[in-house]
Each structure stands twice: as structure tokens, then as C-alpha cells.
Amino acid sequence: MAQPLPNSGGARRSTLARFVSGYGQEIVIFCAILILFALVSAINPRFLGANNLTTIFSGNAYIAVAAIGMSMIIITGHIDVSVGALIGVLATISGTLAVAGYPVWVAWLAPVVVGMAVNAVVGMLVAYGRIPSIVVTLGMLSILRGGLVSVTGGAWINNLPPEFLLAQQRLLGIPAPVVAMIVLTGLAALWMRYTATGRSIYAIGGNAEAARAAGINIERRTVLVFMIHGAFAGLATILFATQLKIIQSTVPPNLELTVITAAVIGGVSILGGTGTVVGATLAAILFSAIGSALIFINVSAYWLRAVIGLLILATVLIDMARRTNETRSAKR
């Protein structure tokens, strides 16, 4: 008697359904980018020019890299509103070391080390001091911003050595910021998905008490996540500080809000426990594409903030509705 063939079609549909369910927000953002490119290029073909595409993908690469660490912070149930000020301080440190004659690798490494050290302090205050992260990082924001202006007076750092300008270099014809963005996003996504430490981040954000009962040291893991976030802020600083031949010793305006927004619109739940770094990177690219599109269709770039605000509200409302449905389903 012939044996029934396995239902490979059903298995494929099940796999596809799980993929769509797990990466729904990322798919939506990716499709939005494709639709935006198609519509704007139909109005103005120059939008797809090589120079503009390079600007779109490399100009906001540092925001995408910073959003990787921010995504981890938000997934654990915390937030960091000082990341913009931290990047401003780290850029000043990096540029100062470069013009002082230190080896270029020292100028690149310093932001990563200092970023990790600063956020280790923040993480310990949050984890062991039981102080809400919004309070700690607001305080750190004031310290970093005030300290930077007091010490430097907002001076410009000039005469940066050419070898320091990493963001202006190319690897196999691809801008270095784009390569860094892709590689770091991929490594972070794999680490969070396939390692016990990475998966524990979701457990802490989803249900901290259940995570503690499962044997996860929440305090140590929280400090670790803040330190990783500091490392990504340092890496983002390198891409940010090496875009131009000068660095202004100030805090980039609204940078922390842009980084947080990229993570949230990318699918990271503001309540913690869900989301991916891939979505945050795609959201950063979408922001850059929208800003460029507004210019090419002769619309004021100030509308970018309004569009992003609407996207934030829509994303949060969708996330709340999803959580409400999940709660109702669990009760049935």
C-alpha cells in the first residue's frame, strides 16, 4: 500500500507563517522603502542616482549602529535618553586624540572603551541602585551635555588626519559606513537569536521575575546590556565623527530621539520583550530615504519630523493592540 506523501506544502506554509509573524514589522518597513523609492523615482528619476543612494545608505549608518544598542536596551525594558550627548562627547574625544597625533587606532578605540565605561556606571545605577533608567539617563544627559560645553565651549576640531576619516573610505567599492552597518546588524541579530545571553535579553524584558526564577542574573545582565549599548554608541561615534573633515564639540540636536525612534518604529516594543535590531536598521534607512525624498519632490524637510511622529504613534498603537490581543487569547 502506498504511503501518503508528507505534507510539504503545509510545512512550507507553516514556516512562512512563522517568518512573517516574527518579522512582520521588518517586512512592512522594507516594503515601505521599496514603495518610497518607486514613487519618488517616478516623480524625479535623479532620486535613484548613485550619489543620492550613497547618501541615503551611508549618511544615517551611524544612527542605525546606535539604534542596535538602543534596541537591546529597550527590549530589556529600559531606555537611554543620553545616547545623543554621549556620542557628542565621544566624537570630541576621538577627534581630539586624532589631531593630537595619537595613532588612528587609538582615536577609533577610545570612543568604544569610554562609551562602555560610562554606560557601565549607568547600568549599575539602574540594576543595583534600582533607579529607573529614564531618571539615570536624564541625569547623564545633563552631565555630558553641560560638561562638553563647559570644557570645549563648542569649539571646532580641525585638521583631522586623512587616515582618521573612516566614513569616507570604501571597501570593495562600498562606502565603509554601509559595510559597518550591515556587518554589525547581522552579528547583533545572530547573537540575540542564537546565544543564551542574547535570548535572555528578551526574557528579562518580557517577564523579569520569570527570568530570575529561570536562573538569569538580571542585575549582571542589565549592566552587560548597557555596556554593549555603550560599545555600539562608540562605534556609531566613529562613523559620525569621520564623515567630515571637522568636528564641532557639541551635542547633535535630537540625535537621541532619532535613535530611540528608529528602534521603536523598527518593531522594538516600548514595553520591552520583543523586537529585532534588523528592524531598527531598516527604520534608520527609511528615515534617511524620507528626508531625501522630501527634497527631491520639493517639500520642506521639516515635514520629516511630522512624518516620523505619525509613524511613532502608529507603531505604538499597533504594539498595544497586539499585546491586548495576546492577553485576551491567553485568557481563553
N, C-alpha and C positions, 0 to 999 in steps of 0.2 A: 504494500500500500504506500502510495507516495506521501512523503512527509510535507506538511504545509511549509511554505517558504516564510522566513521571518519577515515581519512587517517593517522592512527597511524604510519605507516611506513614512510610516508613523514615527519611527525613531528619528528620522531627519527632521520631521516637523517638530518633534519634542525638543530636539537640540536647538533648532532655530528659535522656538518659542522662549527657551531659557536664555538664549543670547539676547533676543530683543528685550526681554524682561530685565536682564541685568545691565544692559547698555542702552536703554531706551532714550535717556536724556542725551547721551553722546551721539546717537544716531540722528536725533532731532537737530542738534546743533550742526552736525556735519552736513545734513541736508539743507539747513538754512544757509550755510556758507556757499554750497553749490548753487542754490537758487539765487542768492545775492549776486554771485559772480555772473550768472547767466543774465539776469535782469539788467544789471548796471552795464555790462559789456554790450548789451543790445542798444543801450542808450548812447554809450560812449565807448567805442572799441579800445580806446587808449587805456582803459581800466585794466586790461589784461596785458599791458606792456611789461616787458621784463623788469624795468626799473621799478614800476609800481608794485609788481608782485614781490620783488625783493624787499621793498619797504614794508609791505603788509606782513610778510612772514618773519622778517628779521627785526623789524622795528619794535615789536611787542614781545619778542622772545624772552626778554628779562622778566616781563610780567608773568609769562607762562611758567618760568622756572620758579619764581617766588610763590606762585599760586600752588605749585606742587607741595611745598612745605605747609602752606596755609591750609590746603585740603586735609592734610594729616591732622593738623590742629583742630579743625572744625569737626572732623569725623570723630575725634576723641571727646567731643562735647565742649571744647573751649574755643577761644577766639583770640586773635592778636591784632590790636589796632595800632601797634607801634612799628610794624614792619617797614612802613614808608620812611619813618625817621631813622630807623636802623640802617636802611640802605643808603640814606643820605650821609650818615656818619661813616659808614664803611667805605663809601666811594671817596670821601675826603681822605681817609686813612690810606687807602690804596694809591690814590693819586699823589699824595704827599711823599710816600715811600718811593714811588716811581721817579719823581723829579729830584729826590734827594740822592739818587744814584744807587739805590739798592738793586740787587738782581731782580729781573722782572718776575721770576717765580715767587719771590718774597712778597712783592706787591700784589700778586694774584692770590697767594695763600693767606695773607693776613686777614682779608675780609671773611674768609671761611672760618678761621680759628676764632677771631673776635666775635663773629656772629654766633658761633656755638657757645662761647663763654658767656656772652650777655644773656642768651636765651636759657642757658643752664640756670642762671640766677632766677630768671622769670619762672622757669619750670619748678624750681624748688619752692619758691614762694607760693605758687599755685598748689603744688602737690602736698607739701609738708606744712605750709602755713595756712592751708585751707582758705586762701584768699581768692575770690573769683577772678578769673583770668582777665575779664574786662577791666577790673579795677587795677590790677597789677600792670597791665599793658598800657592803660591810660597814664599811669604814673611814669612808666618807662618812656612813653611818648614825650611827655613834658621834659623829662630829664635829658633825653637825647636831643630833642629839638632846641631846647634852651641852651644846653651845653655847647652844641655845634655853633650856634650863632655867637655866643659869648666868646668862644675861643678863636673862631676864624673871622667873625664879622661878615660872613658871607662872601669872602674873597674868592677870586677865581684862581684855579690852579692851571698854569700854562706850561708850555714847553714839555709836554708829555713825550717820552721817547717813542719812536715809531713801533718798536717791538712790543711795547706795552699794549698797543691798540688791538687787542684780540678780536673785538667785534668787527673790525674792518678787514679781517683776514678771511680767506676761503680755504675749504678743504675739498679737493676734487671738484672745484668749481662751485661748490655750495657755500653760502655765507656761514661763517663759524657759529653765529647765534642760532641759526636754524638747526645745524648739526647738534649743538649742545641741547637745544630744546627737545629734539626728537629722542636723543640718546637718554637724557635724564628722565624724560617722561616714561620711556619704555622700561628703564631699570626700576624706577619707583613703582610702576604699575605691577611689574613682576614680583618685586619684593613684597608689596602689600597683599598680593593674591596668593603667593605660593610659600611664604615663610610663616612660621608660627608667630614671630614677633609682629609681622605685618598684619596678620589676621587678628591678633589681639587688640589692635587699634580699633577695629570695628566692634569687637566685643565690649571694650570699655565704653565706647560711645553709645552702644545700643542698650546696655544694662550693666552699669558699673558694679553693682552688688553681685550679680550673677557671675561677672568676670572675676571678682575677688574670690567667690566661692569655688570657682574653677581653678584657683591657684595662681592667678595672674597678680603680680605685684603692681598695683595700679600706680603707686607713687613713683616707683622707679621707671615704669613705662611712660608715665607722663613727662618726667624730666627728659627721658630719651627722645620723645617726640618733639619736645620744644628745642632740644639741641639739634635734631635733624632739620627742623624748620629753620634754625639759625644758619645751618650749613647751606641750605638752599637759598636763603637770603644773601649769604656771602657769594654764592655762585651767580645769583641774579645781579649782584652788585658789579661783578667783573664784566658782565655783558653790558650793563648800564653805563659804567664809568669809562668803558673803552670805545663807545660809539663815536665820540667826537674827540678833537684834539685838546679840549679844555674841559674842566670840571668846575662847577660852581659849588661852593661849600654851603649848600642849603638843602633843606628837605624838599624833595619833589612834591608839588602840590597834588593832593588827592590820591597819591600812589597807594596808600594802604587800603582806601576804599575800592580802588580798581582791582587790587589783588584779591580782596575778600569777595568782590562781586564776581570775578572770574571763577572762583571756587564754587560759589553758590549757584550761579547760572549754569555752571558745568555739571550740576547734578548732586553736589555735596549738600546733604540736608543740614540746615542751620541748627537743627536739634541734635545732630550727631548720629553716628552709627551707619550711615550709608553714603555712597558716592565713590568716584574714581578720579585719579589725577589726569586721566586722559580727557575727561570732560572739561576740566579746568583749563588745560592747554588749548582745546578746541574753542572754548569761550574766549580766551585771550586773542586767538586768531580772528574770531568773529568780531570782537571789539575793533580791532585794527582795520578789518575789512569794511565795517560800517563807517568808521571815521573817514577812510579813503573814499568810499562810495559817495558820501555826502559832498565831498569836494568835487568829484567828477560829475555830479548831477546838479551842481551849483546850489546846494542847500547849505545853510550855515552849519558849521561844525559844532556849534553849541547845542544843536539838537541831539548830538551823541549822548550827552548826559541824560536827556529826557528819555531817549530810547532805552538806554541801559536801566534807568529807573523802572520803566514799564516791564522790562524783562525780569528784573528782580522781583517785583510784585507778582508777576505771573508765575515765576518759578516757586516762590514761597507758597502761594495759594495752591498750586498743584501738589507740592510736597505735603501740605497739611491735609488736603483731600485724600491723598494716597494713604497717609498714616491713619486717617479716620476710617477708611475702608478696611485697612488691615486689622484695626482694632475690632471693628464690627464682625469681620469674618472670624476672628479668633474667638469671639464670644459665642458664636453659633455652634 
